[in-house]
């Protein structure tokens, strides 16, 4: 494995040993700031996620769930307040540092898989590692192969992603999200487009990786049955955590 990627892997392993993975304090988010149509959608969020937490986020449409997830995922910046990821204050980091921290420490699974359909399942899982190291190598291929096997898709690893079912594609997306061994996995309605059987498979895989690897999972869902299988439910209403 290239030296740089080895150092990144070691850094991620150190992050995972920290008890507190995410800490938000007084986080507010407003859009169109300074204009006549300024609107604040998060109103002082306090939230702490420990290593190994498995939390559902629930709330009606427009409640601020996606905005909260984007801020925790370092895809957007809060208007005010602080956000620490594994002890590192992120609100003062520049865009390059945020990108590096996000790529090495956070995995994402969205409602739509966002795979490159012209690439194989194996190649899709390798993409985060390739982005970190800049060129492919055998260690990446081995890691991707192990992840494909862990989500039950070994016979399909060389299939083009565009030729796989929706449930299979979402399993590939989950394997890709785990490629960098992230301390935090953010799942935004990952079962929303799936039938009940496939949704249960994805949820069970998320749960398994949470228990086996200690990965902290924040799971946005409208599925009450799945939410009640999580350790905690965070209720967001009108930009506030109400329960």
Legacy VTK file of the C-alpha trace (Angstrom):
# vtk DataFile Version 3.0
C-alpha trace
ASCII
DATASET POLYDATA
POINTS 243 float
0.000 0.000 0.000
1.389 3.475 -0.844
2.863 5.354 2.120
0.334 8.206 1.911
-2.648 5.853 1.909
-1.136 3.887 4.806
-0.828 7.095 6.827
-4.418 8.011 6.020
-5.601 4.570 7.119
-3.664 4.924 10.382
-5.162 8.376 10.953
-8.692 7.033 10.374
-8.030 4.163 12.801
-6.988 6.717 15.428
-10.186 8.711 14.787
-12.279 5.602 15.312
-10.797 5.051 18.770
-12.065 8.405 20.029
-15.202 8.078 22.124
-16.812 11.244 20.768
-17.126 11.169 16.980
-19.423 14.170 16.346
-20.181 17.172 18.540
-22.404 20.063 17.440
-22.967 23.032 19.712
-25.336 25.892 18.952
-25.363 25.128 15.228
-27.539 27.438 13.169
-27.982 27.475 9.414
-29.557 30.282 7.405
-29.877 30.776 3.662
-29.820 34.056 1.720
-28.070 35.704 4.678
-28.215 39.474 4.680
-31.075 39.696 2.207
-34.754 40.394 2.589
-35.507 36.700 2.094
-33.066 35.359 4.683
-34.392 32.173 6.228
-32.944 30.214 9.140
-33.655 26.483 8.945
-31.623 25.195 11.912
-32.044 27.044 15.201
-29.240 26.154 17.572
-28.641 22.413 17.285
-26.756 20.600 20.055
-25.881 16.997 19.200
-23.244 14.488 20.272
-22.611 11.108 18.657
-20.353 8.593 20.357
-18.325 5.861 18.710
-20.634 2.965 17.855
-23.879 4.955 18.066
-26.619 3.874 15.678
-29.119 6.732 15.429
-32.180 7.351 13.308
-33.130 10.915 12.362
-36.839 11.444 11.798
-39.070 14.399 11.084
-41.518 15.747 8.506
-40.392 17.021 5.118
-38.867 20.481 5.429
-37.949 20.002 9.091
-34.216 20.460 8.499
-33.081 16.813 8.470
-31.161 17.021 5.183
-29.598 20.356 6.139
-28.439 18.840 9.416
-27.002 15.821 7.609
-25.184 18.050 5.106
-23.563 20.001 7.925
-22.545 16.889 9.876
-21.171 15.477 6.594
-19.088 18.635 5.983
-20.970 19.240 2.726
-22.191 22.596 4.013
-21.028 25.063 6.655
-23.128 26.272 9.577
-23.943 29.963 9.768
-22.902 29.907 13.421
-22.015 27.414 16.125
-19.296 24.766 16.199
-18.886 21.286 14.756
-16.186 18.903 15.915
-15.399 15.662 14.121
-13.384 13.247 16.259
-12.160 16.144 18.364
-11.175 18.395 15.463
-12.915 21.742 15.156
-14.110 21.942 11.536
-15.759 25.348 11.244
-12.392 27.071 10.853
-10.978 24.665 8.254
-10.521 25.756 4.633
-12.268 23.924 1.788
-9.283 21.695 0.983
-8.910 20.552 4.586
-12.650 19.899 4.833
-12.533 17.811 1.661
-9.660 15.710 2.996
-11.292 15.193 6.377
-14.620 14.291 4.770
-13.019 11.844 2.338
-11.057 10.021 5.012
-13.494 10.052 7.914
-17.066 10.003 6.572
-18.891 7.527 4.345
-22.136 8.438 2.565
-25.071 6.337 1.402
-27.888 8.250 -0.294
-31.398 7.314 -1.405
-30.086 7.000 -4.953
-26.900 4.956 -5.237
-24.907 7.444 -7.417
-22.762 4.680 -8.906
-20.827 5.078 -12.141
-22.938 2.738 -14.245
-20.229 2.157 -16.863
-17.860 0.827 -14.151
-18.012 -2.570 -12.502
-19.139 -3.035 -8.918
-15.501 -3.588 -7.903
-14.323 -0.436 -9.675
-17.038 1.631 -8.003
-15.962 0.451 -4.548
-12.344 1.311 -5.368
-13.159 4.936 -6.274
-12.744 6.549 -2.799
-9.351 4.870 -2.368
-8.313 5.889 -5.853
-9.301 9.473 -5.080
-7.135 9.417 -1.954
-4.029 7.807 -3.463
-4.238 9.021 -7.060
-3.558 5.663 -8.725
-4.832 2.086 -8.358
-2.901 -0.731 -6.726
-3.422 -4.301 -5.605
-4.153 -3.331 -1.988
-7.133 -1.260 -3.140
-8.405 -4.104 -5.283
-8.102 -6.511 -2.348
-9.920 -4.124 0.000
-12.713 -3.597 -2.543
-12.995 -7.357 -3.114
-13.386 -7.955 0.634
-16.081 -5.289 0.892
-17.974 -6.669 -2.102
-17.863 -10.077 -0.424
-19.048 -8.595 2.885
-22.244 -7.264 1.246
-22.884 -10.617 -0.458
-22.060 -9.635 -4.044
-18.914 -11.635 -4.869
-20.496 -13.330 -7.931
-21.394 -9.896 -9.328
-18.179 -7.989 -8.565
-17.228 -7.734 -12.250
-20.744 -6.823 -13.415
-21.334 -3.320 -14.684
-23.227 -1.361 -12.041
-25.831 -0.385 -14.644
-26.717 -4.056 -15.125
-27.493 -4.694 -11.437
-30.794 -4.502 -9.563
-31.639 -1.548 -7.330
-30.966 -3.530 -4.181
-27.629 -4.762 -5.510
-26.621 -1.248 -6.543
-27.381 0.047 -3.062
-25.239 -2.708 -1.549
-22.386 -1.626 -3.810
-22.950 1.962 -2.653
-22.716 0.801 0.971
-19.485 -1.082 0.274
-18.090 2.050 -1.422
-19.053 4.166 1.615
-16.975 1.852 3.823
-13.921 1.792 1.540
-11.901 4.268 3.640
-12.934 2.616 6.922
-14.742 5.795 8.063
-15.431 6.669 11.674
-18.865 8.004 10.661
-21.379 6.722 8.143
-24.234 9.009 7.047
-27.213 7.344 5.395
-29.874 9.613 3.873
-33.022 7.555 3.156
-30.885 4.631 1.887
-33.911 2.316 1.769
-36.375 4.835 0.328
-36.302 3.447 -3.226
-36.216 -0.219 -2.257
-38.796 -2.941 -1.696
-39.241 -4.228 1.845
-36.903 -7.207 1.460
-34.072 -5.151 -0.054
-34.602 -2.401 2.544
-34.184 -4.928 5.345
-30.995 -6.266 3.739
-29.483 -2.768 3.605
-30.521 -1.981 7.174
-29.127 -5.278 8.469
-25.813 -4.596 6.706
-25.620 -1.118 8.246
-26.289 -2.648 11.645
-23.695 -5.359 11.158
-20.922 -2.944 10.203
-21.927 -0.723 13.117
-21.536 -3.591 15.579
-18.494 -5.291 14.063
-16.425 -2.188 13.267
-17.774 0.338 15.755
-18.765 2.653 12.907
-21.067 5.448 14.071
-24.201 5.541 11.916
-26.620 8.450 11.445
-29.612 7.159 9.511
-32.252 9.540 8.101
-35.507 7.731 7.431
-39.281 8.055 7.241
-39.611 4.322 7.927
-40.907 4.063 11.491
-40.321 0.315 11.714
-36.645 0.661 10.789
-36.188 3.705 13.023
-37.361 1.741 16.058
-34.683 -0.857 15.353
-32.003 1.799 15.912
-30.467 2.542 19.326
-31.704 6.139 19.376
-34.223 8.245 17.478
-33.459 11.933 16.982
-36.646 13.846 16.219
-36.194 17.039 14.174
-39.115 19.445 13.808
-38.915 23.017 12.476
-35.134 23.117 12.673
-34.927 21.938 16.280
-34.170 18.613 17.919
-37.321 18.028 19.931
-36.629 14.541 21.292
LINES 1 244
243 0 1 2 3 4 5 6 7 8 9 10 11 12 13 14 15 16 17 18 19 20 21 22 23 24 25 26 27 28 29 30 31 32 33 34 35 36 37 38 39 40 41 42 43 44 45 46 47 48 49 50 51 52 53 54 55 56 57 58 59 60 61 62 63 64 65 66 67 68 69 70 71 72 73 74 75 76 77 78 79 80 81 82 83 84 85 86 87 88 89 90 91 92 93 94 95 96 97 98 99 100 101 102 103 104 105 106 107 108 109 110 111 112 113 114 115 116 117 118 119 120 121 122 123 124 125 126 127 128 129 130 131 132 133 134 135 136 137 138 139 140 141 142 143 144 145 146 147 148 149 150 151 152 153 154 155 156 157 158 159 160 161 162 163 164 165 166 167 168 169 170 171 172 173 174 175 176 177 178 179 180 181 182 183 184 185 186 187 188 189 190 191 192 193 194 195 196 197 198 199 200 201 202 203 204 205 206 207 208 209 210 211 212 213 214 215 216 217 218 219 220 221 222 223 224 225 226 227 228 229 230 231 232 233 234 235 236 237 238 239 240 241 242
